[in-house]
């Protein structure tokens, strides 16, 4: 499976400009799955009442472009549901089948927990035979929530993770791959946001041994996921068999 991610310089609070930017940047690209950053249509913004989707604008864009390119699309957006705001990660398949995950760990340092509501479930979606665990940005700091119970093959992280803390982002992505014997694809945005925070290019895809497998060209990051190679690796290194047993209570 080929995954291509867009290192997007998100236009602050401007959905239509971001939709146009994404279409233009991916116009001549082919992949099985395209990744977009956290809050790809607005930037990571706490003005939820102003920027959140009221009519599923971001989802409708994903459905349309997914159908056009005959590929799945995944990214998060700010949404309002029955008076509550969520940082919602969508996984949209070409046939318009939709899976979503509401970000569980809200970034209290920015006040996200005061504005958005947390998700209450762990979400795994299967596509082309590969099982993906969906995660958003700050979730990366909580390894228990991402622990592999032999129920997924790859983790997808979409983020707005500023340069000043990027060392944590890059090291933890590799750690999640190694400890879970899993592919880990972490997509971060680039550029400067409306809060004057700078984001450097720092998107990666790691194999289960911690090896970087992503190829970068311009603003695109691509990787090939080989399920048989992963199965062989897990068969040889059966570390997951020694994991602790525990229950996550949400």
LOROZA-591674 format. One record per residue (C-alpha): x negated, y negated, z negated. Coordinates in steps of 0.25 Angstrom, whole numbers, padded with zeros to 4 digits, always signed. Layout:
// residues N
XYZ ...
// end
This chain:
// residues 250
+0000+0000+0000 -0005-0014+0004 -0002-0025-0006 -0005-0040-0002 -0004-0051-0012 -0004-0066-0010 -0013-0075-0018 -0002-0086-0017 -0005-0100-0020 +0010-0102-0026 +0016-0115-0022 +0021-0121-0036 +0037-0120-0037 +0039-0119-0022 +0046-0106-0018 +0048-0109-0003 +0033-0113-0001 +0028-0100-0008 +0037-0092+0000 +0032-0098+0013 +0017-0097+0008 +0019-0082+0005 +0026-0079+0019 +0014-0087+0026 +0003-0080+0018 +0009-0066+0020 +0014-0068+0034 +0004-0059+0041 +0001-0049+0029 +0005-0035+0028 +0006-0027+0015 +0015-0017+0008 +0017-0026-0004 +0014-0041-0005 +0012-0048-0019 +0015-0062-0023 +0011-0069-0036 +0019-0072-0048 +0029-0082-0046 +0025-0083-0031 +0036-0092-0027 +0034-0103-0038 +0021-0101-0046 +0021-0097-0060 +0030-0108-0065 +0037-0110-0079 +0048-0119-0072 +0057-0107-0071 +0070-0114-0070 +0064-0122-0058 +0057-0111-0050 +0064-0098-0054 +0071-0091-0042 +0086-0093-0044 +0090-0086-0031 +0079-0076-0030 +0071-0084-0020 +0058-0077-0022 +0064-0064-0022 +0071-0067-0009 +0058-0071-0003 +0051-0058-0007 +0063-0050-0001 +0062-0058+0012 +0047-0057+0014 +0046-0043+0009 +0056-0039+0020 +0049-0047+0031 +0035-0041+0028 +0041-0027+0025 +0033-0027+0012 +0035-0028-0003 +0033-0041-0010 +0030-0043-0025 +0029-0056-0033 +0035-0064-0045 +0045-0076-0045 +0052-0084-0056 +0066-0080-0056 +0079-0084-0064 +0088-0073-0068 +0101-0076-0076 +0094-0088-0083 +0081-0081-0086 +0068-0083-0078 +0059-0071-0074 +0045-0070-0068 +0050-0059-0059 +0041-0050-0050 +0048-0045-0038 +0044-0033-0030 +0052-0033-0016 +0051-0022-0006 +0054-0024+0009 +0068-0018+0007 +0071-0029-0003 +0070-0019-0015 +0067-0028-0027 +0060-0025-0040 +0056-0035-0050 +0049-0037-0063 +0050-0048-0073 +0037-0052-0079 +0036-0046-0092 +0025-0054-0099 +0027-0069-0098 +0016-0078-0099 +0018-0086-0112 +0005-0094-0110 +0013-0102-0099 +0026-0101-0106 +0032-0091-0096 +0038-0083-0108 +0046-0096-0111 +0053-0097-0098 +0053-0083-0091 +0059-0070-0097 +0051-0058-0097 +0054-0045-0090 +0058-0033-0097 +0053-0021-0089 +0041-0016-0082 +0043-0014-0067 +0037-0004-0057 +0041-0004-0042 +0037+0007-0032 +0033+0003-0018 +0027+0012-0007 +0024+0022-0018 +0017+0013-0027 +0022+0009-0041 +0020-0006-0044 +0021-0012-0058 +0025-0026-0057 +0018-0036-0066 +0017-0051-0067 +0005-0060-0071 +0005-0060-0086 +0009-0045-0087 -0005-0042-0083 -0010-0045-0098 -0001-0034-0104 -0006-0021-0100 +0004-0013-0108 +0015-0018-0099 +0007-0013-0087 +0003+0000-0092 +0003+0011-0082 +0012+0022-0086 +0010+0030-0073 +0021+0022-0067 +0014+0013-0057 +0003+0012-0047 +0000-0003-0046 +0003-0016-0054 +0006-0029-0047 +0003-0041-0054 +0007-0055-0049 +0002-0067-0056 -0001-0082-0058 -0013-0080-0066 -0022-0093-0067 -0037-0093-0064 -0040-0097-0079 -0035-0083-0083 -0038-0075-0071 -0049-0066-0077 -0038-0060-0086 -0030-0058-0073 -0041-0051-0065 -0046-0042-0076 -0032-0038-0081 -0028-0034-0067 -0040-0024-0066 -0037-0019-0080 -0023-0016-0077 -0027-0008-0065 -0037+0000-0072 -0029+0003-0085 -0017+0007-0077 -0024+0015-0065 -0016+0006-0056 -0017-0003-0044 -0016-0018-0049 -0013-0029-0040 -0013-0043-0046 -0009-0055-0038 -0012-0069-0043 -0008-0082-0037 -0018-0093-0032 -0019-0108-0032 -0014-0118-0042 +0000-0118-0048 +0009-0130-0053 +0003-0129-0067 -0011-0131-0061 -0016-0117-0064 -0026-0111-0054 -0025-0097-0049 -0037-0091-0042 -0036-0079-0032 -0036-0067-0042 -0027-0056-0036 -0032-0042-0037 -0028-0027-0034 -0035-0017-0042 -0036-0002-0041 -0034+0007-0053 -0049+0007-0056 -0050-0008-0056 -0055-0009-0042 -0051-0022-0034 -0044-0017-0021 -0038-0030-0017 -0042-0037-0004 -0041-0052-0003 -0039-0061+0010 -0035-0075+0009 -0023-0076-0001 -0020-0061+0001 -0024-0050-0008 -0021-0036-0003 -0024-0021-0008 -0020-0007-0004 -0014+0002-0015 -0017+0017-0013 -0008+0025-0021 -0015+0038-0018 -0028+0032-0022 -0022+0027-0036 -0016+0041-0038 -0030+0047-0036 -0036+0038-0045 -0026+0040-0056 -0027+0055-0055 -0042+0054-0057 -0042+0044-0068 -0030+0048-0076 -0031+0037-0087 -0016+0034-0087 -0014+0048-0093 -0021+0042-0106 -0013+0030-0107 -0006+0027-0120 +0009+0029-0121 +0018+0017-0125 +0031+0010-0122 +0033-0004-0117 +0045-0011-0124 +0050-0023-0115 
// end
